[in-house]
Amino acid sequence: MTESVVAIRHVAPPVVRSLDLTAKAFLIVLLVTALLFPDLGNMREKAAGLRAVTYPLLAFTIPVLWFTFWRDRASFPWVADLLVTVTCFTDTLGNRMNLYDTISWFDDWMHFMNTGLLAAGVVLLTLHRSATLAATVERALSFGVTAAVSWEIAEYFAFISKSSERRGAYTDTLGDLALGSLGTITAAVVVHGLWQRGRLATAAPQMERGAIMAAST
């Protein structure tokens, strides 16, 4: 028995590809601006350095994985990559526009939305569209809750522990974790619902059954 690789190729929706590349480009510009001019980026004492390192790593993780493991057998997973990139871009843009300090509910919305988008991206990268709702929710929660806890820990040590916000940090952290978990569950239900309706069928070519097939010699 030998394994023959059957390449799965899908044409990426132009709008998804354009949005992904544009978000990546503007993310880099915003991060460089925040590093050089913290006041202009509204990131003074908000871990601009940590974001400048973490966000590009996160935004380019899928391209690196695809190039290393999937490029010979699957087209690029643009939808999942866009979902991950958007989380980094919207947080950086929100700081640049000072939305966190001027809109009371913006931080809550970002925890709900961005944790959900990241979880949706991970589900698309690691589960086949035939997965059950229970399996989809389980996978989303295993990543989403871990990501939410990791973010809160990083956020605390990066800048909250050194600011006046630390007095209300406990209550805020519980709220953020709850919103992140809710966003994760919502994302799982939405992705599974789209799968059931025949949508996102080409969003994760690396997970298709025919990507690697066993053939007799």
C-alpha positions in Angstrom: 0.0 0.0 0.0 1.2 3.5 -0.8 -0.3 6.9 -0.2 -1.1 9.1 -3.1 -1.8 12.7 -2.6 -4.8 14.1 -4.3 -4.7 17.9 -4.3 -7.9 19.6 -3.3 -8.2 23.0 -5.0 -10.9 25.6 -4.7 -11.1 29.1 -6.2 -11.1 31.5 -3.3 -13.9 34.1 -3.3 -12.2 37.3 -4.4 -13.9 39.4 -1.7 -12.6 37.0 1.1 -9.1 37.0 -0.3 -9.1 40.8 -0.7 -10.4 41.4 2.8 -7.8 39.1 4.3 -4.9 40.7 2.5 -6.1 44.2 3.2 -6.7 43.4 6.9 -3.1 42.0 7.2 -1.6 45.0 5.5 -3.5 47.5 7.7 -2.7 45.5 10.8 1.0 45.9 10.2 0.6 49.6 9.6 -1.4 50.1 12.7 1.0 48.2 14.9 4.0 50.0 13.6 2.2 53.3 14.2 1.3 52.2 17.7 4.9 51.3 18.5 6.4 54.5 17.1 3.6 56.8 18.3 1.8 55.2 21.3 -0.4 58.3 21.9 -1.5 58.4 18.3 -2.4 54.7 18.4 -4.0 55.1 21.9 -1.9 52.2 23.2 0.2 53.9 25.7 0.3 51.6 28.8 -1.7 49.0 26.8 1.0 46.6 25.9 1.7 48.0 22.4 5.0 46.0 22.3 3.3 42.7 23.2 0.6 43.3 20.6 3.2 44.2 18.0 4.8 40.8 18.5 1.7 38.6 19.2 -0.6 39.9 16.5 1.6 39.4 13.5 2.5 35.9 14.8 -1.2 35.1 15.1 -2.2 36.6 11.8 0.5 34.7 9.9 0.2 31.3 11.7 -2.2 29.8 9.1 -0.1 30.9 6.1 3.0 29.2 7.7 1.0 26.1 8.5 -0.4 25.9 5.0 3.0 26.4 3.4 4.6 23.8 5.6 2.0 21.1 5.7 -0.9 21.7 3.2 0.3 23.5 0.1 0.8 20.3 -1.9 -2.6 18.9 -1.2 -5.0 21.8 -0.5 -5.7 25.3 -1.6 -5.3 28.1 1.0 -8.0 28.2 3.7 -8.8 31.9 3.1 -12.0 32.0 5.3 -10.3 30.6 8.4 -7.3 32.9 7.8 -9.6 36.0 7.5 -11.4 35.1 10.8 -8.1 35.0 12.6 -6.7 38.1 11.0 -9.9 40.1 11.7 -9.5 39.5 15.5 -6.1 41.1 15.5 -7.1 43.9 13.1 -10.3 45.0 14.9 -8.6 45.1 18.3 -5.8 47.3 17.0 -8.2 49.5 15.0 -10.5 49.8 18.0 -7.6 51.2 20.0 -6.5 53.5 17.2 -10.0 55.0 17.1 -10.1 55.1 20.9 -13.3 53.1 20.9 -12.4 51.2 24.1 -12.4 54.5 26.0 -15.3 56.2 24.3 -17.9 53.4 23.9 -18.8 51.6 27.1 -19.8 48.3 25.6 -17.1 48.1 22.9 -14.7 46.0 25.1 -17.5 43.5 25.9 -18.4 43.2 22.2 -14.8 42.6 21.3 -14.4 39.8 23.8 -17.6 38.2 22.5 -16.9 38.6 18.8 -13.2 38.1 18.6 -13.1 34.9 20.8 -16.0 33.6 18.6 -14.2 34.4 15.4 -11.0 32.7 16.6 -12.9 29.6 17.7 -14.7 29.5 14.3 -11.4 29.7 12.5 -10.0 26.8 14.6 -13.2 24.7 14.0 -12.8 25.2 10.2 -9.1 24.2 10.4 -9.5 21.1 12.6 -13.0 19.7 12.0 -14.7 18.2 8.9 -18.0 19.7 7.9 -19.7 16.4 8.7 -18.9 16.8 12.4 -21.9 16.8 14.8 -23.1 19.9 16.7 -21.8 18.4 20.0 -18.3 17.8 18.5 -18.3 21.3 17.0 -19.2 23.0 20.3 -16.7 20.9 22.2 -13.9 21.8 19.8 -14.8 25.5 19.9 -15.0 25.6 23.7 -11.7 23.7 24.2 -10.0 26.4 22.2 -12.1 29.4 23.0 -12.1 29.1 26.7 -8.3 28.4 26.8 -7.8 31.5 24.5 -10.0 33.7 26.7 -8.2 32.7 29.9 -4.7 33.1 28.3 -5.7 36.6 27.1 -6.9 37.7 30.5 -3.7 36.5 32.1 -1.6 38.3 29.5 -3.7 41.4 29.8 -3.4 41.5 33.6 0.4 41.2 33.7 0.9 43.4 30.6 -0.9 46.5 31.9 -3.8 46.0 34.2 -1.7 45.1 37.2 0.1 48.5 36.8 -2.9 50.7 36.4 -5.9 51.9 38.4 -8.1 49.3 36.6 -6.7 46.5 38.8 -9.3 47.4 41.5 -12.1 46.2 39.3 -10.1 43.6 37.4 -11.7 40.6 39.0 -15.3 41.6 38.0 -14.1 42.6 34.6 -12.2 39.4 34.0 -15.2 37.2 35.0 -17.4 39.2 32.6 -14.8 38.9 29.8 -14.5 35.2 30.3 -18.3 34.7 30.2 -18.6 36.8 27.0 -15.7 34.9 25.4 -17.3 31.6 26.2 -20.7 32.8 24.9 -19.1 34.0 21.7 -17.4 30.6 21.3 -20.6 28.7 21.6 -22.4 31.1 19.2 -19.6 30.6 16.7 -19.8 26.9 16.9 -23.6 26.9 16.4 -23.3 29.3 13.5 -20.6 27.3 11.7 -22.4 24.0 12.2 -25.7 25.6 11.0 -23.9 26.8 7.8 -22.4 23.4 7.3 -25.9 21.9 7.6 -27.1 24.3 4.9 -24.3 23.4 2.5 -22.4 26.5 3.2 -18.6 26.8 3.9 -18.2 23.5 1.9 -14.9 24.7 0.4 -13.7 26.8 3.4 -11.3 24.1 4.7 -9.9 22.1 1.8 -7.2 20.6 4.0 -10.0 18.7 5.9 -11.6 17.1 2.9 -11.6 13.3 2.8 -10.0 13.1 -0.6 -6.9 15.2 0.3 -5.0 12.1 1.2 -6.0 8.7 -0.3 -4.5 5.3 0.1 -4.0 3.4 -3.1 -2.7 -0.2 -3.7 0.5 -0.7 -5.5 
